[in-house]
Amino acid sequence: MVAARGKGLASAERMSRLGTESAFEVLAAARALEAKGHKVIHLEIGEPDFDTPANIVEAGIRALKEGWTHYGPSAGLPEARAAIAADISKRRGIQVSPDHVVITPGAKPIMFYTVFALVDEGDEVIYPDPGFPIYESLIKFVNARPVPIKLREENQFRLDVEELAGLVTDRTRLLIINSPHNPTGSVLTERDLAAIAELCAERGIAVLADEIYNRILYDGKHRSIWTYPGMDKLTIILDGLSKTYAMTGWRLGYGVMDPDLAVRVSRLMTNSNSCTASFAQRALIEAVSGDQSAVDKMVATFRTRRDLVVDLLNDVEGVTCQLPPGAFYVFPNVKSYKRPAKAIGEHLLQKHYVATLGGTAFGAGGEGYLRLSYAASEAALREGVSRLAAGLATL
């Protein structure tokens, strides 16, 4: 399509199907208010408020000084892939080799590459609703059919396996699961995973297992669907360093998958990013194989904050909030106010200067809820919930 003179370049039709991530839009609006002199409490962005541990920073600096500033293999440095494979084998109890691993600049590319490599136009992809908004965006972008599976509060925001079975058709190519879950903090049980695995193995359905929050778990031990019979060839594990090691700006993610698929995903890396920064991958090696005490301390802090913010929210008139078993988000129910969740979020930000996300930023299933990140200080959480209560009272 050629644009008319003076009207700029016309977009390709596929761009109309590409969504966005509302957290960054709300963050931008909050920053604009701060530029006008308002003090905003930030509970909208999913980013640990900790610094990257010193040993990892030092490894990155050392790598820069040693000259790790050149291109590397598209799939990642061999020693970095080996470090991830060793960590995955140890923590998840599965035996994988470096050939199973592809390192990417952030974890989102694994979503892109999985969908691009496996899903054709007209195929169906089942994904959680509410859920991370990029799932639906990518499904639509490749002109596949998005099939949401509702996560309901009465089921602790876990998917219902019988309902999942009813959504599967001959066109189902991929299932996306996320545990611990964004935005609700829910965790799939071993019984859930076993039933999902049985269904997918029987039907040959690939599973993109978004496990980015696997270390931020408050009870029990993380279990990956990869470990269930028949799932080693069908599972793509998505993980990264942003949440676990407070490395959001480093842009380090990875996928673990069957080696044949890893070759195809590496080709997508070659055609898009070429490779992930070499010096950052040297820091990755230190992160996954070095001292883990900073991670343990961060998770313990998140647990304290979770307990605090849930108690505070349940004291607000008209609000109820479940205690989430993972991640660093709460998903309070504000249905009693009978207003659209997005409108409530905008009111709280513009009138009371507390930044949250309306639940519909994560899909239609999020209507009636807000998402708050408790990756903030206890003082910020107390002040934020106080402003939230005041804002709800003035609706």
C-alpha positions as a LaTeX table, in Angstrom:
\begin{tabular}{lrrr}
\hline
Residue & $x$ (\AA) & $y$ (\AA) & $z$ (\AA) \\
\hline
Met1 & 0.00 & 0.00 & 0.00 \\
Val2 & 1.30 & 3.47 & $-0.94$ \\
Ala3 & 0.50 & 6.38 & 1.35 \\
Ala4 & $-1.07$ & 9.52 & $-0.02$ \\
Arg5 & 1.29 & 12.45 & $-0.47$ \\
Gly6 & 1.82 & 14.34 & 2.79 \\
Lys7 & 0.13 & 11.73 & 4.97 \\
Gly8 & 3.16 & 9.66 & 5.92 \\
Leu9 & 3.73 & 5.96 & 5.46 \\
Ala10 & 0.76 & 3.63 & 5.64 \\
Ser11 & 1.06 & 0.68 & 8.02 \\
Ala12 & 0.96 & $-2.90$ & 6.89 \\
Glu13 & $-2.39$ & $-4.48$ & 7.72 \\
Arg14 & $-0.80$ & $-6.81$ & 10.28 \\
Met15 & 0.15 & $-3.83$ & 12.46 \\
Ser16 & $-3.54$ & $-3.30$ & 13.26 \\
Arg17 & $-3.49$ & $-6.68$ & 15.00 \\
Leu18 & $-0.54$ & $-5.91$ & 17.26 \\
Gly19 & $-1.41$ & $-4.90$ & 20.82 \\
Thr20 & 0.59 & $-3.28$ & 23.58 \\
Glu21 & 1.52 & $-3.62$ & 27.24 \\
Ser22 & $-0.56$ & $-1.21$ & 29.31 \\
Ala23 & 1.90 & $-1.14$ & 32.21 \\
Phe24 & 4.27 & 0.97 & 30.15 \\
Glu25 & 1.47 & 3.31 & 29.09 \\
Val26 & 0.41 & 3.85 & 32.70 \\
Leu27 & 4.06 & 4.33 & 33.69 \\
Ala28 & 4.40 & 7.05 & 31.03 \\
Ala29 & 1.24 & 8.77 & 32.29 \\
Ala30 & 2.57 & 8.59 & 35.86 \\
Arg31 & 5.90 & 10.08 & 34.79 \\
Ala32 & 4.03 & 12.93 & 33.10 \\
Leu33 & 2.26 & 13.69 & 36.38 \\
Glu34 & 5.58 & 13.59 & 38.23 \\
Ala35 & 7.00 & 16.07 & 35.71 \\
Lys36 & 4.23 & 18.43 & 36.84 \\
Gly37 & 5.33 & 18.11 & 40.46 \\
His38 & 3.00 & 15.37 & 41.73 \\
Lys39 & 4.36 & 12.55 & 43.86 \\
Val40 & 3.08 & 9.31 & 42.39 \\
Ile41 & 3.12 & 5.95 & 44.18 \\
His42 & 4.16 & 3.36 & 41.59 \\
Leu43 & 2.34 & 0.04 & 41.93 \\
Glu44 & 1.88 & $-0.51$ & 38.20 \\
Ile45 & 5.17 & $-1.81$ & 36.80 \\
Gly46 & 6.33 & $-5.40$ & 37.22 \\
Glu47 & 9.93 & $-4.66$ & 38.10 \\
Pro48 & 11.85 & $-5.61$ & 41.26 \\
Asp49 & 12.88 & $-2.50$ & 43.17 \\
Phe50 & 16.23 & $-4.07$ & 44.05 \\
Asp51 & 19.59 & $-3.45$ & 42.43 \\
Thr52 & 21.26 & $-6.24$ & 40.47 \\
Pro53 & 23.42 & $-8.23$ & 42.94 \\
Ala54 & 26.99 & $-6.93$ & 43.13 \\
Asn55 & 28.63 & $-10.19$ & 42.04 \\
Ile56 & 26.65 & $-10.12$ & 38.78 \\
Val57 & 27.44 & $-6.46$ & 38.13 \\
Glu58 & 31.12 & $-7.14$ & 38.73 \\
Ala59 & 31.04 & $-10.06$ & 36.30 \\
Gly60 & 29.53 & $-7.78$ & 33.65 \\
Ile61 & 32.16 & $-5.09$ & 34.22 \\
Arg62 & 34.91 & $-7.68$ & 34.12 \\
Ala63 & 33.57 & $-9.04$ & 30.84 \\
Leu64 & 33.59 & $-5.56$ & 29.29 \\
Lys65 & 37.18 & $-5.02$ & 30.37 \\
Glu66 & 38.15 & $-8.42$ & 29.01 \\
Gly67 & 36.76 & $-7.57$ & 25.57 \\
Trp68 & 33.47 & $-9.47$ & 25.51 \\
Thr69 & 32.07 & $-6.80$ & 23.18 \\
His70 & 31.84 & $-8.69$ & 19.88 \\
Tyr71 & 29.28 & $-10.85$ & 18.11 \\
Gly72 & 28.57 & $-14.27$ & 19.53 \\
Pro73 & 26.62 & $-17.28$ & 18.24 \\
Ser74 & 22.93 & $-16.63$ & 17.62 \\
Ala75 & 21.88 & $-19.31$ & 20.10 \\
Gly76 & 24.17 & $-17.90$ & 22.78 \\
Leu77 & 27.71 & $-18.38$ & 24.04 \\
Pro78 & 28.40 & $-22.11$ & 24.52 \\
Glu79 & 29.48 & $-21.59$ & 28.13 \\
Ala80 & 26.35 & $-19.54$ & 28.89 \\
Arg81 & 24.08 & $-22.16$ & 27.35 \\
Ala82 & 25.89 & $-24.80$ & 29.41 \\
Ala83 & 25.39 & $-22.78$ & 32.61 \\
Ile84 & 21.65 & $-22.48$ & 31.94 \\
Ala85 & 21.35 & $-26.18$ & 31.10 \\
Ala86 & 23.08 & $-27.07$ & 34.37 \\
Asp87 & 20.82 & $-24.73$ & 36.36 \\
Ile88 & 17.66 & $-26.03$ & 34.67 \\
Ser89 & 18.70 & $-29.64$ & 35.29 \\
Lys90 & 19.40 & $-28.90$ & 38.96 \\
Arg91 & 16.37 & $-26.76$ & 39.81 \\
Arg92 & 13.69 & $-28.44$ & 37.72 \\
Gly93 & 14.93 & $-32.01$ & 37.91 \\
Ile94 & 15.14 & $-32.46$ & 34.15 \\
Gln95 & 18.19 & $-33.38$ & 32.15 \\
Val96 & 18.86 & $-30.95$ & 29.32 \\
Ser97 & 21.98 & $-30.12$ & 27.35 \\
Pro98 & 23.23 & $-26.80$ & 25.97 \\
Asp99 & 21.62 & $-27.80$ & 22.65 \\
His100 & 18.21 & $-27.35$ & 24.32 \\
Val101 & 18.94 & $-23.70$ & 25.18 \\
Val102 & 18.59 & $-20.49$ & 23.16 \\
Ile103 & 19.58 & $-17.20$ & 24.83 \\
Thr104 & 17.71 & $-14.06$ & 23.80 \\
Pro105 & 17.73 & $-10.32$ & 24.63 \\
Gly106 & 14.96 & $-10.55$ & 27.21 \\
Ala107 & 12.38 & $-13.31$ & 27.54 \\
Lys108 & 9.73 & $-11.82$ & 25.22 \\
Pro109 & 11.56 & $-13.01$ & 22.08 \\
Ile110 & 10.91 & $-16.59$ & 23.17 \\
Met111 & 7.19 & $-15.81$ & 22.95 \\
Phe112 & 7.67 & $-14.35$ & 19.47 \\
Tyr113 & 9.88 & $-17.14$ & 18.20 \\
Thr114 & 7.68 & $-19.92$ & 19.57 \\
Val115 & 4.58 & $-18.51$ & 17.91 \\
Phe116 & 6.42 & $-17.72$ & 14.66 \\
Ala117 & 8.02 & $-21.16$ & 14.50 \\
Leu118 & 4.97 & $-23.26$ & 15.39 \\
Val119 & 1.75 & $-21.41$ & 14.56 \\
Asp120 & 0.32 & $-20.91$ & 11.08 \\
Glu121 & $-2.46$ & $-18.61$ & 9.93 \\
Gly122 & $-5.79$ & $-20.08$ & 11.03 \\
Asp123 & $-4.30$ & $-22.22$ & 13.80 \\
Glu124 & $-5.68$ & $-21.85$ & 17.32 \\
Val125 & $-3.70$ & $-20.92$ & 20.43 \\
Ile126 & $-5.17$ & $-21.23$ & 23.93 \\
Tyr127 & $-3.92$ & $-18.67$ & 26.43 \\
Pro128 & $-4.88$ & $-17.51$ & 29.95 \\
Asp129 & $-7.38$ & $-14.69$ & 30.49 \\
Pro130 & $-6.50$ & $-12.63$ & 32.44 \\
Gly131 & $-2.93$ & $-13.06$ & 31.31 \\
Phe132 & 0.15 & $-11.28$ & 30.02 \\
Pro133 & $-1.21$ & $-9.14$ & 27.15 \\
Ile134 & 1.54 & $-9.98$ & 24.68 \\
Tyr135 & 0.25 & $-13.55$ & 24.37 \\
Glu136 & $-2.96$ & $-12.46$ & 22.64 \\
Ser137 & $-1.15$ & $-9.75$ & 20.70 \\
Leu138 & 1.25 & $-12.23$ & 19.10 \\
Ile139 & $-1.45$ & $-14.76$ & 18.30 \\
Lys140 & $-3.41$ & $-12.10$ & 16.43 \\
Phe141 & $-0.27$ & $-10.77$ & 14.74 \\
Val142 & 0.34 & $-14.08$ & 12.93 \\
Asn143 & $-3.38$ & $-14.21$ & 12.03 \\
Ala144 & $-4.04$ & $-17.22$ & 14.22 \\
Arg145 & $-7.16$ & $-17.54$ & 16.36 \\
Pro146 & $-6.76$ & $-16.57$ & 20.03 \\
Val147 & $-8.76$ & $-18.85$ & 22.33 \\
Pro148 & $-8.87$ & $-17.48$ & 25.90 \\
Ile149 & $-9.34$ & $-19.78$ & 28.86 \\
Lys150 & $-10.82$ & $-17.95$ & 31.83 \\
Leu151 & $-8.99$ & $-17.91$ & 35.15 \\
Arg152 & $-11.64$ & $-17.44$ & 37.81 \\
Glu153 & $-11.28$ & $-16.17$ & 41.36 \\
Glu154 & $-13.39$ & $-19.04$ & 42.72 \\
Asn155 & $-10.72$ & $-21.43$ & 41.36 \\
Gln156 & $-7.86$ & $-19.37$ & 42.84 \\
Phe157 & $-7.22$ & $-18.00$ & 39.32 \\
Arg158 & $-6.07$ & $-21.42$ & 38.08 \\
Leu159 & $-7.36$ & $-22.75$ & 34.78 \\
Asp160 & $-10.05$ & $-25.45$ & 34.84 \\
Val161 & $-8.70$ & $-28.52$ & 33.04 \\
Glu162 & $-12.15$ & $-29.76$ & 32.02 \\
Glu163 & $-12.86$ & $-26.38$ & 30.47 \\
Leu164 & $-9.47$ & $-26.53$ & 28.73 \\
Ala165 & $-10.35$ & $-29.91$ & 27.21 \\
Gly166 & $-13.56$ & $-28.40$ & 25.86 \\
Leu167 & $-11.61$ & $-25.66$ & 24.07 \\
Val168 & $-9.23$ & $-28.00$ & 22.26 \\
Thr169 & $-9.99$ & $-28.62$ & 18.58 \\
Asp170 & $-8.17$ & $-30.13$ & 15.63 \\
Arg171 & $-6.77$ & $-26.64$ & 14.96 \\
Thr172 & $-5.22$ & $-26.22$ & 18.42 \\
Arg173 & $-1.49$ & $-25.83$ & 17.87 \\
Leu174 & $-0.24$ & $-24.30$ & 21.12 \\
Leu175 & $-1.23$ & $-23.83$ & 24.75 \\
Ile176 & 0.33 & $-21.04$ & 26.82 \\
Ile177 & 0.53 & $-21.46$ & 30.58 \\
Asn178 & 2.09 & $-19.10$ & 33.12 \\
Ser179 & 2.84 & $-20.28$ & 36.65 \\
Pro180 & 3.42 & $-18.40$ & 38.90 \\
His181 & 1.03 & $-16.15$ & 37.05 \\
Asn182 & 0.95 & $-12.52$ & 36.02 \\
Pro183 & $-1.32$ & $-10.70$ & 36.94 \\
Thr184 & $-2.91$ & $-12.80$ & 39.71 \\
Gly185 & 0.06 & $-14.54$ & 41.38 \\
Ser186 & $-1.70$ & $-17.91$ & 41.06 \\
Val187 & 0.21 & $-21.20$ & 40.82 \\
Leu188 & $-0.87$ & $-24.36$ & 39.01 \\
Thr189 & $-0.93$ & $-27.39$ & 41.28 \\
Glu190 & 0.81 & $-30.67$ & 40.49 \\
Arg191 & $-2.63$ & $-32.15$ & 39.84 \\
Asp192 & $-3.37$ & $-29.33$ & 37.37 \\
Leu193 & $-0.07$ & $-29.86$ & 35.57 \\
Ala194 & $-0.49$ & $-33.62$ & 35.38 \\
Ala195 & $-3.94$ & $-33.26$ & 33.83 \\
Ile196 & $-2.79$ & $-30.59$ & 31.37 \\
Ala197 & 0.21 & $-32.75$ & 30.41 \\
Glu198 & $-1.97$ & $-35.82$ & 29.83 \\
Leu199 & $-4.28$ & $-33.84$ & 27.55 \\
Cys200 & $-1.47$ & $-32.19$ & 25.57 \\
Ala201 & 0.60 & $-35.37$ & 25.21 \\
Glu202 & $-2.44$ & $-37.26$ & 23.94 \\
Arg203 & $-3.32$ & $-34.55$ & 21.39 \\
Gly204 & 0.24 & $-33.56$ & 20.46 \\
Ile205 & $-0.26$ & $-29.95$ & 21.56 \\
Ala206 & 2.85 & $-27.87$ & 22.21 \\
Val207 & 3.01 & $-25.94$ & 25.49 \\
Leu208 & 4.76 & $-22.62$ & 25.98 \\
Ala209 & 5.43 & $-22.70$ & 29.73 \\
Asp210 & 6.12 & $-19.15$ & 30.86 \\
Glu211 & 8.10 & $-19.79$ & 34.05 \\
Ile212 & 9.66 & $-16.36$ & 34.44 \\
Tyr213 & 8.49 & $-16.16$ & 38.10 \\
Asn214 & 9.48 & $-19.73$ & 39.05 \\
Arg215 & 11.88 & $-18.62$ & 41.79 \\
Ile216 & 9.36 & $-16.19$ & 43.32 \\
Leu217 & 7.31 & $-18.85$ & 45.05 \\
Tyr218 & 6.26 & $-18.72$ & 48.70 \\
Asp219 & 5.19 & $-22.29$ & 49.43 \\
Gly220 & 6.35 & $-25.61$ & 48.02 \\
Lys221 & 8.68 & $-26.17$ & 45.09 \\
His222 & 8.23 & $-25.15$ & 41.49 \\
Arg223 & 7.27 & $-27.95$ & 39.13 \\
Ser224 & 7.58 & $-27.64$ & 35.36 \\
Ile225 & 5.18 & $-29.34$ & 32.96 \\
Trp226 & 8.30 & $-30.56$ & 31.11 \\
Thr227 & 8.75 & $-33.19$ & 33.82 \\
Tyr228 & 5.52 & $-35.05$ & 33.00 \\
Pro229 & 5.38 & $-38.06$ & 30.64 \\
Gly230 & 5.48 & $-37.16$ & 26.96 \\
Met231 & 6.10 & $-33.45$ & 27.55 \\
Asp232 & 9.85 & $-33.19$ & 26.99 \\
Lys233 & 9.35 & $-32.92$ & 23.22 \\
Leu234 & 6.29 & $-30.67$ & 23.47 \\
Thr235 & 7.32 & $-28.09$ & 26.08 \\
Ile236 & 9.08 & $-24.78$ & 25.51 \\
Ile237 & 10.19 & $-23.28$ & 28.83 \\
Leu238 & 10.40 & $-19.49$ & 28.84 \\
Asp239 & 12.59 & $-17.98$ & 31.54 \\
Gly240 & 14.98 & $-15.12$ & 32.11 \\
Leu241 & 16.95 & $-13.09$ & 34.59 \\
Ser242 & 14.83 & $-9.92$ & 34.85 \\
Lys243 & 12.61 & $-10.93$ & 37.78 \\
Thr244 & 14.78 & $-13.40$ & 39.68 \\
Tyr245 & 17.96 & $-11.34$ & 39.68 \\
Ala246 & 16.55 & $-7.79$ & 39.35 \\
Met247 & 18.08 & $-7.50$ & 35.87 \\
Thr248 & 15.24 & $-5.98$ & 33.85 \\
Gly249 & 17.51 & $-3.54$ & 32.02 \\
Trp250 & 20.10 & $-6.18$ & 31.14 \\
Arg251 & 17.67 & $-7.84$ & 28.70 \\
Leu252 & 18.57 & $-11.47$ & 29.30 \\
Gly253 & 16.12 & $-14.27$ & 28.63 \\
Tyr254 & 16.20 & $-17.80$ & 27.33 \\
Gly255 & 14.14 & $-20.68$ & 26.09 \\
Val256 & 14.60 & $-24.38$ & 26.77 \\
Met257 & 13.16 & $-26.67$ & 24.10 \\
Asp258 & 13.73 & $-29.73$ & 21.96 \\
Pro259 & 17.07 & $-29.29$ & 20.12 \\
Asp260 & 15.38 & $-29.50$ & 16.69 \\
Leu261 & 13.14 & $-26.56$ & 17.60 \\
Ala262 & 16.14 & $-24.75$ & 19.11 \\
Val263 & 17.78 & $-24.79$ & 15.67 \\
Arg264 & 14.72 & $-23.11$ & 14.15 \\
Val265 & 14.51 & $-20.58$ & 16.97 \\
Ser266 & 18.23 & $-19.80$ & 16.53 \\
Arg267 & 17.53 & $-19.04$ & 12.88 \\
Leu268 & 14.88 & $-16.55$ & 13.97 \\
Met269 & 17.48 & $-14.98$ & 16.28 \\
Thr270 & 19.90 & $-14.69$ & 13.35 \\
Asn271 & 17.24 & $-12.94$ & 11.29 \\
Ser272 & 16.18 & $-10.52$ & 14.03 \\
Asn273 & 18.72 & $-9.78$ & 16.77 \\
Ser274 & 21.81 & $-11.58$ & 15.44 \\
Cys275 & 22.84 & $-12.45$ & 19.01 \\
Thr276 & 22.52 & $-11.47$ & 22.65 \\
Ala277 & 25.19 & $-9.11$ & 24.05 \\
Ser278 & 28.28 & $-11.17$ & 24.87 \\
Phe279 & 29.30 & $-9.26$ & 28.01 \\
Ala280 & 25.75 & $-9.63$ & 29.38 \\
Gln281 & 25.94 & $-13.38$ & 28.85 \\
Arg282 & 29.13 & $-13.51$ & 30.90 \\
Ala283 & 27.18 & $-11.86$ & 33.72 \\
Leu284 & 24.42 & $-14.44$ & 33.15 \\
Ile285 & 26.88 & $-17.23$ & 33.91 \\
Glu286 & 27.67 & $-15.64$ & 37.27 \\
Ala287 & 23.98 & $-15.08$ & 37.97 \\
Val288 & 22.84 & $-18.67$ & 37.53 \\
Ser289 & 25.95 & $-20.39$ & 38.91 \\
Gly290 & 27.14 & $-17.94$ & 41.59 \\
Asp291 & 25.92 & $-16.92$ & 45.04 \\
Gln292 & 22.11 & $-17.10$ & 45.27 \\
Ser293 & 21.69 & $-15.45$ & 48.67 \\
Ala294 & 20.47 & $-12.16$ & 47.14 \\
Val295 & 17.63 & $-14.03$ & 45.43 \\
Asp296 & 16.61 & $-15.71$ & 48.68 \\
Lys297 & 16.64 & $-12.37$ & 50.49 \\
Met298 & 14.57 & $-10.68$ & 47.78 \\
Val299 & 11.92 & $-13.42$ & 47.84 \\
Ala300 & 11.72 & $-13.23$ & 51.64 \\
Thr301 & 11.16 & $-9.49$ & 51.35 \\
Phe302 & 8.45 & $-10.02$ & 48.75 \\
Arg303 & 6.71 & $-12.47$ & 51.08 \\
Thr304 & 6.59 & $-9.85$ & 53.86 \\
Arg305 & 5.26 & $-7.24$ & 51.45 \\
Arg306 & 2.67 & $-9.64$ & 50.05 \\
Asp307 & 1.29 & $-10.36$ & 53.50 \\
Leu308 & 1.21 & $-6.64$ & 54.30 \\
Val309 & $-0.53$ & $-5.48$ & 51.13 \\
Val310 & $-3.13$ & $-8.25$ & 51.22 \\
Asp311 & $-4.03$ & $-7.32$ & 54.80 \\
Leu312 & $-4.20$ & $-3.64$ & 53.90 \\
Leu313 & $-6.40$ & $-4.25$ & 50.86 \\
Asn314 & $-8.82$ & $-6.49$ & 52.73 \\
Asp315 & $-9.33$ & $-3.66$ & 55.21 \\
Val316 & $-10.55$ & $-1.35$ & 52.42 \\
Glu317 & $-14.33$ & $-1.16$ & 52.21 \\
Gly318 & $-15.66$ & $-2.95$ & 49.14 \\
Val319 & $-12.35$ & $-4.67$ & 48.32 \\
Thr320 & $-11.42$ & $-8.33$ & 48.69 \\
Cys321 & $-8.05$ & $-9.82$ & 47.85 \\
Gln322 & $-6.77$ & $-13.40$ & 47.80 \\
Leu323 & $-3.31$ & $-14.28$ & 49.12 \\
Pro324 & $-1.27$ & $-15.14$ & 46.00 \\
Pro325 & 1.21 & $-18.03$ & 46.26 \\
Gly326 & 3.73 & $-16.65$ & 43.75 \\
Ala327 & 5.10 & $-13.72$ & 41.71 \\
Phe328 & 4.88 & $-10.18$ & 43.18 \\
Tyr329 & 1.38 & $-9.10$ & 42.24 \\
Val330 & $-2.01$ & $-8.92$ & 43.94 \\
Phe331 & $-5.30$ & $-8.87$ & 42.04 \\
Pro332 & $-7.91$ & $-7.29$ & 44.32 \\
Asn333 & $-11.60$ & $-7.57$ & 43.50 \\
Val334 & $-13.27$ & $-4.14$ & 43.14 \\
Lys335 & $-16.52$ & $-5.30$ & 41.53 \\
Ser336 & $-18.58$ & $-3.75$ & 44.31 \\
Tyr337 & $-17.81$ & $-0.29$ & 42.88 \\
Lys338 & $-19.61$ & $-1.15$ & 39.63 \\
Arg339 & $-17.23$ & 0.84 & 37.46 \\
Pro340 & $-15.00$ & $-0.38$ & 34.61 \\
Ala341 & $-11.63$ & $-1.45$ & 35.97 \\
Lys342 & $-9.77$ & 0.78 & 33.52 \\
Ala343 & $-11.79$ & 3.80 & 34.62 \\
Ile344 & $-11.05$ & 3.04 & 38.26 \\
Gly345 & $-7.33$ & 2.81 & 37.51 \\
Glu346 & $-7.38$ & 6.12 & 35.64 \\
His347 & $-9.27$ & 7.80 & 38.48 \\
Leu348 & $-6.77$ & 6.53 & 41.06 \\
Leu349 & $-3.85$ & 7.82 & 39.01 \\
Gln350 & $-5.19$ & 11.19 & 37.88 \\
Lys351 & $-6.96$ & 12.20 & 41.12 \\
His352 & $-5.05$ & 10.36 & 43.85 \\
Tyr353 & $-1.63$ & 9.78 & 42.24 \\
Val354 & $-1.38$ & 6.05 & 42.81 \\
Ala355 & $-0.52$ & 4.05 & 39.68 \\
Thr356 & $-2.22$ & 0.67 & 39.31 \\
Leu357 & $-3.47$ & $-1.34$ & 36.36 \\
Gly358 & $-7.09$ & $-2.06$ & 35.59 \\
Gly359 & $-7.56$ & $-5.80$ & 35.28 \\
Thr360 & $-8.73$ & $-5.52$ & 31.68 \\
Ala361 & $-5.16$ & $-4.60$ & 30.73 \\
Phe362 & $-4.75$ & $-8.40$ & 30.94 \\
Gly363 & $-7.87$ & $-9.39$ & 29.03 \\
Ala364 & $-11.64$ & $-9.28$ & 29.38 \\
Gly365 & $-11.41$ & $-11.75$ & 32.27 \\
Gly366 & $-9.76$ & $-9.04$ & 34.34 \\
Glu367 & $-12.86$ & $-6.85$ & 34.50 \\
Gly368 & $-13.70$ & $-6.00$ & 38.09 \\
Tyr369 & $-10.12$ & $-6.27$ & 39.33 \\
Leu370 & $-6.99$ & $-4.16$ & 39.71 \\
Arg371 & $-3.41$ & $-5.35$ & 39.53 \\
Leu372 & $-0.93$ & $-3.98$ & 42.02 \\
Ser373 & 2.76 & $-4.82$ & 42.07 \\
Tyr374 & 4.22 & $-5.09$ & 45.55 \\
Ala375 & 7.75 & $-4.67$ & 44.20 \\
Ala376 & 7.80 & $-1.47$ & 46.21 \\
Ser377 & 8.81 & $-0.46$ & 49.72 \\
Glu378 & 6.51 & $-1.10$ & 52.68 \\
Ala379 & 6.11 & 2.66 & 53.08 \\
Ala380 & 5.05 & 2.97 & 49.43 \\
Leu381 & 2.60 & 0.10 & 49.82 \\
Arg382 & 0.99 & 1.65 & 52.90 \\
Glu383 & 0.71 & 5.04 & 51.25 \\
Gly384 & $-0.47$ & 3.52 & 47.96 \\
Val385 & $-3.28$ & 1.52 & 49.55 \\
Ser386 & $-4.26$ & 4.54 & 51.62 \\
Arg387 & $-4.60$ & 6.60 & 48.44 \\
Leu388 & $-6.43$ & 3.73 & 46.76 \\
Ala389 & $-8.95$ & 3.62 & 49.60 \\
Ala390 & $-9.46$ & 7.37 & 49.40 \\
Gly391 & $-9.87$ & 7.18 & 45.64 \\
Leu392 & $-12.41$ & 4.38 & 45.75 \\
Ala393 & $-14.39$ & 6.30 & 48.34 \\
Thr394 & $-14.73$ & 9.23 & 45.93 \\
Leu395 & $-15.94$ & 7.26 & 42.91 \\
\hline
\end{tabular}
